[in-house]
Amino acid sequence: MRSIPLLAVDAMRVFDAIATAKHAPRRARMRAARERVLEAYEAYEQAAPEVGDLNEAALTDHQKEAMRHAFTVETAPMTDLRGNLLKRVSVARCPFCGISESSTLDHYLPKEQYPEFSVFPKNLVPSCAMCNTRKRDRVLDEGTDVRLFLHPCFDAIPDLAFLTVRTRMEEDALVLSYRLTRPAGMTVRTFQHLQSHFRLLGLADRYRLMGLEHLGGQYPALRRAYGAGEDAERVANKLIEGAEDFEEAAGPNYWLAKLYRALAANDDFCDGGFEAVRVHSRPQ
């Protein structure tokens, strides 16, 4: 979970370029919808990040189809927009989960319900395939009207510590458990927003699995820190140093920073328990 910068681009110029590149009659339909699309763009920008309550633009069925087609059947301008959104180093890793490569564009407001935002750059969020699939077309919680997912382009991730991980050694195995806790000073609504994002994207289990995989790659460094003198304190200090680096780069709630902090405080792990993450070669 993290915020990402907006792409510096004129949204209406993008719209006009895509419309011009389309064949008739879709070109004519997009041009006829232009004024209402512009109004929708302005409403989105004014409401962001609380865009879940936006009214749908009054487009005809043919205009809606043309807007969706503008995204799904790419023209050169749409291909350029896709590339410009995805090729930035700042979005190489999916902002919804912070784990996988951003390989797709998610419509924060789904194009089926809001076709006016089909090619709106501020509604197109770089994401990994898993997050895009899990998010689907969901926007608001029906019971609370709280948005179900963070909008990486507009939502500021709270600096308060809300992500926690528990670690324990169990029969020579490392057990991890990620969860969210509401810190003092965080509103219930904000916490509900974070919780739904965390739960619906399955982040607890994904962080657990990727955490164990990551630690397998760190085993040699942990073993060197432990050394012949079996220095558990050196292992803990190495983990704290790693946590500080992650925090500086990605913030206090980055899932790997939390993992390193928790392991540094786990005496059993630091005192040789890290052997549990060693990746053994499989027989050929």
C-alpha positions as CSV (number, residue, x, y, z in Angstrom):
1,M,0.0,0.0,0.0
2,R,1.6,3.2,-1.1
3,S,0.9,6.5,-2.9
4,I,2.2,7.2,-6.4
5,P,2.7,10.4,-8.4
6,L,0.2,11.4,-11.0
7,L,1.3,11.4,-14.6
8,A,1.8,14.9,-15.9
9,V,-0.5,14.9,-18.9
10,D,-3.5,17.0,-20.2
11,A,-6.4,14.6,-19.9
12,M,-8.5,16.3,-22.6
13,R,-5.7,16.3,-25.1
14,V,-5.4,12.6,-24.5
15,F,-9.1,12.2,-25.0
16,D,-9.0,14.3,-28.2
17,A,-6.1,12.3,-29.6
18,I,-7.7,9.0,-29.0
19,A,-11.0,10.2,-30.4
20,T,-9.3,11.4,-33.5
21,A,-7.6,8.1,-34.0
22,K,-10.8,6.1,-33.8
23,H,-12.8,5.2,-36.9
24,A,-16.3,6.5,-37.6
25,P,-18.9,6.2,-36.1
26,R,-17.0,5.9,-32.7
27,R,-15.0,9.0,-33.4
28,A,-18.2,11.0,-33.9
29,R,-19.7,9.5,-30.7
30,M,-16.7,10.4,-28.6
31,R,-16.7,13.9,-29.9
32,A,-20.4,14.3,-29.2
33,A,-19.7,13.1,-25.6
34,R,-16.8,15.5,-25.1
35,E,-18.5,18.2,-23.1
36,R,-20.0,15.7,-20.7
37,V,-16.7,13.8,-20.4
38,L,-15.0,17.1,-19.6
39,E,-17.5,17.8,-16.8
40,A,-17.0,14.3,-15.4
41,Y,-13.2,14.8,-15.4
42,E,-13.6,18.1,-13.5
43,A,-16.0,16.5,-11.0
44,Y,-13.5,13.6,-10.4
45,E,-10.6,16.0,-9.7
46,Q,-12.7,18.0,-7.3
47,A,-14.0,15.0,-5.4
48,A,-10.8,13.0,-5.3
49,P,-10.0,10.8,-3.4
50,E,-13.7,10.4,-2.5
51,V,-14.8,9.6,-6.0
52,G,-17.1,6.7,-5.0
53,D,-20.2,8.9,-4.9
54,L,-19.8,10.5,-8.3
55,N,-22.9,10.4,-10.5
56,E,-22.5,8.6,-13.8
57,A,-22.3,10.9,-16.8
58,A,-25.4,11.1,-19.0
59,L,-24.1,9.4,-22.1
60,T,-26.0,7.5,-24.6
61,D,-25.5,3.7,-24.9
62,H,-23.6,4.2,-28.1
63,Q,-21.3,6.9,-26.5
64,K,-20.6,4.5,-23.6
65,E,-19.7,1.8,-25.9
66,A,-17.3,4.1,-27.8
67,M,-15.6,5.2,-24.6
68,R,-15.1,1.6,-23.5
69,H,-13.9,0.7,-26.9
70,A,-11.3,3.5,-26.7
71,F,-9.5,1.6,-24.0
72,T,-10.0,-2.0,-25.0
73,V,-9.2,-1.6,-28.7
74,E,-6.1,0.5,-28.6
75,T,-5.1,3.3,-30.9
76,A,-1.5,4.7,-31.0
77,P,-2.4,7.5,-28.5
78,M,-3.9,4.9,-26.1
79,T,-0.8,2.7,-26.5
80,D,1.3,5.8,-25.7
81,L,-0.7,6.6,-22.6
82,R,-0.5,3.0,-21.4
83,G,3.2,3.0,-21.9
84,N,3.7,6.4,-20.2
85,L,1.7,5.2,-17.2
86,L,3.5,1.9,-16.7
87,K,7.1,2.7,-17.7
88,R,7.8,5.0,-14.7
89,V,10.3,3.7,-12.2
90,S,8.0,5.0,-9.4
91,V,5.2,2.6,-10.4
92,A,7.3,-0.4,-11.3
93,R,6.0,-2.2,-8.2
94,C,2.2,-2.4,-7.8
95,P,1.0,0.4,-5.4
96,F,-2.0,-1.6,-4.3
97,C,0.1,-4.4,-2.7
98,G,3.7,-3.3,-2.9
99,I,4.7,-6.8,-3.9
100,S,4.4,-7.5,-7.6
101,E,5.3,-5.8,-10.9
102,S,2.8,-3.3,-12.3
103,S,1.9,-4.9,-15.5
104,T,-1.7,-3.8,-16.1
105,L,-3.9,-0.7,-15.7
106,D,-6.7,-0.8,-13.2
107,H,-9.8,1.4,-13.6
108,Y,-10.2,2.8,-10.1
109,L,-13.8,3.6,-11.1
110,P,-14.8,0.6,-13.3
111,K,-15.3,1.4,-17.0
112,E,-18.4,-0.7,-17.1
113,Q,-20.2,1.6,-14.7
114,Y,-18.2,4.8,-15.5
115,P,-17.3,4.6,-19.2
116,E,-16.6,8.4,-19.2
117,F,-13.4,7.6,-17.2
118,S,-12.2,4.7,-19.5
119,V,-9.2,6.8,-20.8
120,F,-8.9,9.3,-18.0
121,P,-5.3,9.1,-16.8
122,K,-6.1,9.9,-13.2
123,N,-8.5,6.9,-13.1
124,L,-5.9,4.5,-14.6
125,V,-3.8,3.0,-11.8
126,P,-0.8,0.8,-12.6
127,S,-1.3,-2.5,-10.8
128,C,-0.3,-6.1,-10.8
129,A,-2.5,-8.7,-12.4
130,M,-3.6,-10.2,-9.1
131,C,-4.7,-6.9,-7.5
132,N,-6.5,-5.9,-10.7
133,T,-8.3,-9.2,-10.7
134,R,-9.2,-9.1,-7.0
135,K,-10.3,-5.5,-7.1
136,R,-12.7,-6.1,-10.0
137,D,-15.5,-3.5,-10.2
138,R,-16.0,-2.9,-6.5
139,V,-16.0,0.7,-5.2
140,L,-18.0,1.3,-2.1
141,D,-18.9,-0.9,0.9
142,E,-22.7,-1.2,0.8
143,G,-23.1,-1.0,4.6
144,T,-20.7,1.9,5.4
145,D,-20.3,3.7,2.1
146,V,-16.5,3.7,2.8
147,R,-14.4,3.1,-0.3
148,L,-13.1,-0.5,-0.4
149,F,-9.7,0.3,-1.9
150,L,-7.1,3.0,-1.5
151,H,-6.7,5.3,-4.6
152,P,-2.9,5.3,-4.9
153,C,-2.9,8.5,-6.9
154,F,-4.9,10.5,-4.3
155,D,-5.0,8.8,-0.9
156,A,-2.2,9.7,1.5
157,I,-1.1,6.6,3.4
158,P,-1.2,7.5,7.1
159,D,2.2,7.8,8.9
160,L,0.8,6.1,11.9
161,A,1.8,2.5,12.4
162,F,-1.1,0.3,11.4
163,L,0.5,-2.8,9.9
164,T,1.9,-5.4,12.3
165,V,3.5,-8.8,11.9
166,R,3.8,-11.5,14.5
167,T,6.7,-14.0,14.3
168,R,7.3,-17.2,16.2
169,M,9.5,-20.3,15.8
170,E,7.6,-23.5,15.8
171,E,9.3,-26.9,15.4
172,D,12.2,-25.4,13.4
173,A,9.8,-23.4,11.2
174,L,9.2,-19.7,11.1
175,V,5.6,-18.7,11.3
176,L,4.5,-15.2,10.2
177,S,1.1,-13.5,10.7
178,Y,0.3,-10.1,9.3
179,R,-2.6,-8.0,10.4
180,L,-3.8,-4.4,10.8
181,T,-4.3,-2.7,14.2
182,R,-5.9,0.8,14.6
183,P,-3.4,3.1,16.3
184,A,-4.4,6.0,18.6
185,G,-5.3,9.0,16.5
186,M,-6.7,7.1,13.5
187,T,-10.4,7.6,12.8
188,V,-12.6,4.5,12.5
189,R,-13.5,5.4,8.9
190,T,-9.8,5.6,7.9
191,F,-9.1,2.2,9.5
192,Q,-12.1,0.6,7.8
193,H,-10.8,1.9,4.5
194,L,-7.4,0.3,5.2
195,Q,-8.9,-2.9,6.5
196,S,-11.1,-3.5,3.4
197,H,-8.2,-2.8,1.1
198,F,-6.0,-5.3,3.1
199,R,-8.6,-8.0,3.3
200,L,-10.0,-7.9,-0.2
201,L,-6.6,-8.0,-1.8
202,G,-5.6,-10.9,0.4
203,L,-2.5,-9.0,1.6
204,A,-2.1,-10.9,4.9
205,D,-1.4,-14.2,3.1
206,R,0.5,-12.6,0.2
207,Y,2.8,-10.8,2.6
208,R,3.4,-14.0,4.6
209,L,4.3,-16.0,1.5
210,M,6.5,-13.4,0.0
211,G,8.1,-12.7,3.3
212,L,9.2,-16.3,3.7
213,E,10.4,-16.3,0.1
214,H,12.4,-13.1,0.6
215,L,14.0,-14.4,3.8
216,G,15.3,-17.4,1.9
217,G,17.3,-15.1,-0.2
218,Q,18.6,-13.3,2.9
219,Y,19.8,-16.5,4.6
220,P,23.5,-16.2,3.5
221,A,23.7,-12.7,4.9
222,L,22.1,-13.7,8.2
223,R,24.5,-16.6,8.5
224,R,27.5,-14.4,8.0
225,A,26.3,-11.9,10.6
226,Y,25.8,-14.8,13.1
227,G,29.3,-16.1,12.3
228,A,31.3,-18.6,14.1
229,G,30.8,-16.7,17.4
230,E,27.0,-17.2,17.1
231,D,26.4,-13.5,17.7
232,A,22.6,-13.1,17.8
233,E,23.0,-9.3,18.5
234,R,24.8,-8.8,15.2
235,V,21.9,-10.6,13.4
236,A,19.4,-8.3,15.2
237,N,21.4,-5.2,14.3
238,K,21.6,-6.3,10.6
239,L,17.8,-6.7,10.6
240,I,17.2,-3.3,12.2
241,E,19.5,-1.7,9.7
242,G,17.5,-3.3,6.9
243,A,14.3,-2.2,8.4
244,E,15.5,1.4,8.6
245,D,16.5,1.3,4.9
246,F,13.1,0.0,3.9
247,E,11.3,2.6,6.1
248,E,13.3,5.4,4.5
249,A,12.5,4.2,1.0
250,A,8.9,3.1,1.4
251,G,7.5,4.4,4.8
252,P,6.9,2.9,8.2
253,N,4.2,0.5,7.1
254,Y,6.1,-1.2,4.3
255,W,5.6,-4.9,4.8
256,L,9.3,-5.8,4.6
257,A,10.2,-3.1,7.1
258,K,7.7,-4.5,9.5
259,L,9.0,-8.0,9.0
260,Y,12.6,-7.0,9.7
261,R,11.6,-5.1,12.8
262,A,9.6,-8.1,14.2
263,L,12.4,-10.6,13.4
264,A,15.0,-8.3,15.1
265,A,12.9,-8.5,18.3
266,N,12.6,-12.3,18.0
267,D,15.5,-13.7,20.1
268,D,15.0,-17.3,18.9
269,F,15.1,-16.3,15.2
270,C,18.3,-14.2,15.7
271,D,20.0,-16.9,17.8
272,G,20.2,-19.4,15.0
273,G,16.5,-19.8,14.3
274,F,17.0,-18.2,10.9
275,E,18.2,-21.6,9.8
276,A,14.5,-22.3,9.2
277,V,14.5,-20.0,6.2
278,R,17.4,-21.7,4.5
279,V,16.4,-22.8,1.0
280,H,17.7,-26.4,0.4
281,S,18.4,-27.6,-3.1
282,R,16.1,-30.1,-4.5
283,P,17.6,-33.3,-5.9
284,Q,18.0,-33.3,-9.6
